Structures are given as C-alpha cells and as structure tokens.
Amino acid sequence: MRLTLWALLGIALIPATAADWNSRSFPGWNDHIVERILTDSPWTRPVTIRLDWISRGDRQVDYKQIPGASNQWPFPGGSPVGGIGAGKGSSLPDRADILVRWASALPVRQATALYKQRQDKLQSISVNQLVPAAPADYIVELFGVPSEVAHRGTASVEAIARGSAALKLQTGRVLKPNRVEALVHAGNMEILVHFSREEPILVTDREVEFSIDMQIFSVKEKFRLFPMRYQGDLQL
C-alpha cells in the first residue's frame, strides 16, 4: 500500500494555533512552524486528488511525437497520461494526498532549508546557505503526485501541464506557464509550474486561483493574497 503523503514527509499535521511563523523570526522557527508552512499555510494547501486512469476520448493526442516521451510501459493504452489499464484488480491508486505549494515564496524556501538541515543533520552548514536564491519565476509545486502519472515519460507530463495550467486573478488577469518541470523520485513525483513575474501579482488582486488539468487528475485551488504577506511584502 502506498504510504500517505504525511508518512512520506515524516511529519504530522498540527492545529493551526500550534505554530505561527510571525511569533519568531527565521531561522529561529521550531519544527511545528516549519511543518505548518510546508503542509498547511497561506502558501501551501493539502489536497486529495481523485485519479482516473481511463483516457478521455476527446483528449487523444499522439504524445509519441514529444521528444523524450517514453513508450515503454507494461500497461496498454494510447493516451499520453491516461488509459494505462486501470481496472478490476489494478494496483494503481484511485486517489492521492498531495500538496499545492508556492515553492518560490520566501517563507517556503526558508522552511525547506530548515527541514533539510534538520532531516539531513547538516548543522555544520549555515541554514542561510541552504535557502535557494529567489527564482526568476513564480513557481507553483504539486508535491506527492504518484509517479505512475509519468508512465509515458516526464516530457508528456510537462507538455500536458504547460497546456492546461493557469493562474487566474480575481481581478480577471490570467497567467499561463512559461515552463514546467516534472521530477520523479521514489514512488512520487513533483511538478513545478513556472509563471513569469513580468507582470507582478499584487495584493490588490485579492485572490489567485491555480488550476491544472492533467487528465488523470485535476486541481483548482484558491489562495487569498493578503495572508501571503511576509515581512511586510507579498511573498509568492
């Protein structure tokens, strides 16, 4: 049986009142603050997705034409991501717990650095050295996606994501991705969807909805922008 997302992370969800990143400054965050930022916070939403492995007839695309797409998979089916033989007795999961997270946001990058330092016992290295530099793009991460979604290769996942993902602002503006990365780890995958900062998202946009349709699953998640302020600035 597939491990739950929380077992994968090696952490447990805690009540919102148990941790507050504003109560102390980085890098003085305790484990509860780190866990909350990374699993359930203004920058991170835990989401349960339903997985449909049967391809959609109106979405047939010849993904054999995508460079790098793998055609070697032990299940039949001609869809780029769906239609891999799910049925009675299949071991494919029908749902998964994932995280929808603004990986580019400063508090998320800082919490990730603290988690890595403590998990990998890197106390000899300054945690500030482990904080990734601010990326050029907004990056929305889907963490914990079952690796079977990439059965046709990561190139097909990236193509589907780039064609379907969007950020829709409450003020009506829509941002489309300029790049997508699909990274497969042991049993799970993360999908990193990049959006340009050329026309910045502002607090006055009030709310942003991230949406993506991967055919096997879809996500629509809204983020209120005012709570995503950190150290006086909107952090995305």
C-alpha positions as CSV (number, residue, x, y, z in Angstrom):
1,M,0.0,0.0,0.0
2,R,1.3,3.4,-0.9
3,L,2.5,5.5,2.0
4,T,0.4,8.6,2.8
5,L,1.9,11.9,2.0
6,W,2.4,12.7,5.6
7,A,4.3,9.5,6.2
8,L,6.4,10.4,3.2
9,L,7.3,13.7,4.8
10,G,7.9,12.1,8.1
11,I,5.7,14.7,9.8
12,A,2.2,15.1,11.1
13,L,-0.3,17.8,10.5
14,I,-0.8,20.0,13.6
15,P,-3.5,22.5,14.6
16,A,-3.2,25.9,13.1
17,T,-2.9,27.5,16.5
18,A,0.1,25.4,17.4
19,A,2.6,27.2,15.1
20,D,2.9,30.8,13.9
21,W,5.9,31.9,11.8
22,N,5.3,35.5,12.9
23,S,5.8,34.6,16.6
24,R,9.6,34.3,16.0
25,S,11.9,35.1,13.1
26,F,13.8,32.8,10.8
27,P,16.0,30.8,11.4
28,G,14.6,30.5,14.9
29,W,11.5,28.6,13.8
30,N,10.7,25.4,15.7
31,D,9.7,22.2,13.9
32,H,6.0,23.0,14.2
33,I,6.4,26.2,12.4
34,V,8.4,24.5,9.6
35,E,5.8,21.7,9.3
36,R,2.9,24.1,9.1
37,I,4.5,26.3,6.4
38,L,5.3,23.3,4.3
39,T,2.0,21.4,4.7
40,D,-0.9,23.8,5.6
41,S,-0.4,27.5,5.4
42,P,-1.3,30.5,3.2
43,W,1.4,29.2,0.8
44,T,0.5,25.5,0.9
45,R,-2.7,23.6,0.6
46,P,-3.1,19.9,1.3
47,V,-5.4,18.4,-1.4
48,T,-6.8,15.0,-2.0
49,I,-7.0,14.2,-5.7
50,R,-9.0,11.5,-7.4
51,L,-7.1,9.6,-10.1
52,D,-8.9,8.4,-13.3
53,W,-6.6,6.2,-15.3
54,I,-9.1,5.8,-18.2
55,S,-8.2,8.1,-21.1
56,R,-10.7,10.7,-22.3
57,G,-11.8,10.1,-25.8
58,D,-11.9,13.8,-26.7
59,R,-8.3,14.3,-25.4
60,Q,-6.4,11.9,-27.6
61,V,-3.0,13.3,-28.6
62,D,-0.1,11.5,-30.2
63,Y,2.4,12.0,-27.4
64,K,4.9,9.7,-29.2
65,Q,5.8,12.9,-31.1
66,I,7.1,14.6,-27.9
67,P,10.9,14.4,-27.6
68,G,11.9,12.3,-24.6
69,A,8.5,10.7,-24.1
70,S,8.8,7.1,-23.1
71,N,6.8,4.4,-25.0
72,Q,8.0,1.6,-22.7
73,W,5.4,0.8,-20.1
74,P,3.9,-2.5,-19.0
75,F,0.3,-1.4,-19.4
76,P,-1.7,-1.0,-22.6
77,G,-3.1,2.3,-23.7
78,G,-2.6,5.1,-26.2
79,S,-3.3,8.2,-24.1
80,P,-0.4,10.5,-23.0
81,V,-1.2,10.1,-19.4
82,G,-4.4,8.2,-19.0
83,G,-5.6,4.8,-20.2
84,I,-2.9,2.6,-18.7
85,G,-5.0,-0.3,-17.9
86,A,-6.7,0.5,-14.6
87,G,-9.4,-1.9,-13.8
88,K,-10.5,-4.7,-11.5
89,G,-7.6,-5.9,-9.5
90,S,-5.4,-3.0,-10.6
91,S,-2.8,-1.8,-8.0
92,L,-3.0,1.7,-9.3
93,P,-4.2,4.2,-6.7
94,D,-7.6,5.8,-7.1
95,R,-6.7,8.9,-5.0
96,A,-3.6,10.6,-3.5
97,D,-2.8,13.2,-1.0
98,I,-0.7,16.0,-2.5
99,L,0.5,19.5,-1.6
100,V,-0.1,22.5,-3.8
101,R,2.6,24.9,-2.7
102,W,4.2,28.2,-3.8
103,A,7.8,26.8,-3.9
104,S,9.1,30.3,-4.9
105,A,7.8,32.1,-1.8
106,L,10.5,33.1,0.7
107,P,8.9,31.5,3.8
108,V,8.6,28.2,1.9
109,R,12.2,28.4,0.7
110,Q,13.3,29.1,4.3
111,A,11.2,26.4,5.8
112,T,12.5,23.9,3.2
113,A,16.1,24.8,4.1
114,L,15.4,24.3,7.9
115,Y,13.7,21.0,7.2
116,K,16.7,19.8,5.0
117,Q,19.2,20.9,7.6
118,R,17.5,19.0,10.4
119,Q,16.5,16.0,8.4
120,D,19.9,15.5,6.9
121,K,21.7,16.6,10.1
122,L,23.6,19.5,8.4
123,Q,24.0,21.6,11.4
124,S,27.6,22.3,10.4
125,I,26.3,24.2,7.4
126,S,24.6,27.6,8.0
127,V,20.9,27.3,7.2
128,N,21.1,30.6,5.2
129,Q,23.4,28.8,2.8
130,L,20.7,26.2,2.2
131,V,18.0,28.7,1.3
132,P,17.6,28.7,-2.5
133,A,18.1,32.0,-4.2
134,A,14.9,33.8,-5.2
135,P,13.8,32.3,-8.6
136,A,13.1,34.5,-11.6
137,D,9.5,33.0,-11.9
138,Y,6.6,32.3,-9.6
139,I,6.7,28.5,-9.1
140,V,3.7,26.5,-8.0
141,E,4.6,23.0,-6.9
142,L,2.5,19.9,-6.9
143,F,4.2,17.6,-4.4
144,G,3.5,13.9,-3.8
145,V,1.9,13.1,-7.2
146,P,2.0,9.3,-7.8
147,S,4.9,8.5,-10.2
148,E,2.6,6.4,-12.3
149,V,1.3,9.6,-13.8
150,A,4.6,9.8,-15.7
151,H,4.2,6.4,-17.3
152,R,4.6,8.0,-20.8
153,G,7.6,9.9,-19.7
154,T,8.1,13.3,-17.9
155,A,8.1,15.1,-21.2
156,S,4.4,14.2,-21.7
157,V,3.6,15.4,-18.1
158,E,5.3,18.7,-18.7
159,A,3.5,19.2,-22.0
160,I,0.1,18.5,-20.5
161,A,0.8,20.7,-17.5
162,R,2.1,23.6,-19.6
163,G,-1.0,23.4,-21.9
164,S,-3.6,23.3,-19.1
165,A,-2.2,25.2,-16.0
166,A,-3.1,28.7,-15.3
167,L,-3.2,31.4,-12.5
168,K,-6.4,33.3,-12.6
169,L,-6.5,36.5,-10.6
170,Q,-9.7,37.8,-9.0
171,T,-9.3,41.0,-11.0
172,G,-9.6,39.0,-14.2
173,R,-6.0,38.6,-15.3
174,V,-4.8,35.1,-16.4
175,L,-1.2,33.9,-16.3
176,K,-0.1,30.9,-18.3
177,P,3.1,28.9,-17.6
178,N,6.3,29.6,-19.4
179,R,8.0,26.4,-18.3
180,V,7.2,23.1,-16.4
181,E,9.5,20.6,-14.7
182,A,8.4,17.1,-13.8
183,L,10.8,15.4,-11.4
184,V,10.3,11.7,-10.5
185,H,11.5,10.4,-7.1
186,A,11.0,7.1,-5.4
187,G,7.3,6.4,-5.9
188,N,6.3,10.0,-6.2
189,M,6.7,13.0,-8.5
190,E,6.8,16.7,-8.1
191,I,5.5,19.0,-10.9
192,L,6.9,22.6,-10.8
193,V,4.9,25.0,-12.9
194,H,6.7,28.3,-13.7
195,F,4.9,31.6,-14.3
196,S,6.6,34.8,-15.4
197,R,6.9,37.7,-12.9
198,E,6.9,40.2,-15.8
199,E,3.5,41.5,-14.8
200,P,3.7,41.0,-11.0
201,I,0.8,39.7,-8.9
202,L,-0.3,42.4,-6.3
203,V,-2.1,42.3,-3.0
204,T,-4.8,44.4,-4.8
205,D,-5.5,41.3,-7.0
206,R,-7.0,39.9,-3.8
207,E,-7.1,36.2,-4.7
208,V,-5.4,33.9,-7.2
209,E,-6.7,30.5,-8.3
210,F,-4.2,27.9,-9.5
211,S,-5.7,25.3,-11.9
212,I,-4.3,22.4,-13.8
213,D,-5.9,19.5,-15.7
214,M,-3.6,16.5,-16.0
215,Q,-6.4,14.3,-17.5
216,I,-5.7,11.7,-14.8
217,F,-6.4,14.3,-12.2
218,S,-7.2,18.0,-11.9
219,V,-6.7,20.7,-9.3
220,K,-8.3,24.0,-8.6
221,E,-7.1,25.8,-5.6
222,K,-7.6,29.4,-4.5
223,F,-5.1,31.4,-2.4
224,R,-6.0,34.7,-0.7
225,L,-3.2,37.1,-1.2
226,F,-3.4,39.2,1.9
227,P,-2.4,36.4,4.3
228,M,0.5,35.6,1.9
229,R,2.3,38.7,3.1
230,Y,5.6,38.0,5.0
231,Q,8.0,40.6,6.5
232,G,5.8,43.3,5.1
233,D,5.8,42.1,1.4
234,L,3.6,39.8,-0.7
235,Q,5.6,36.5,-1.0
236,L,4.8,34.3,-3.9
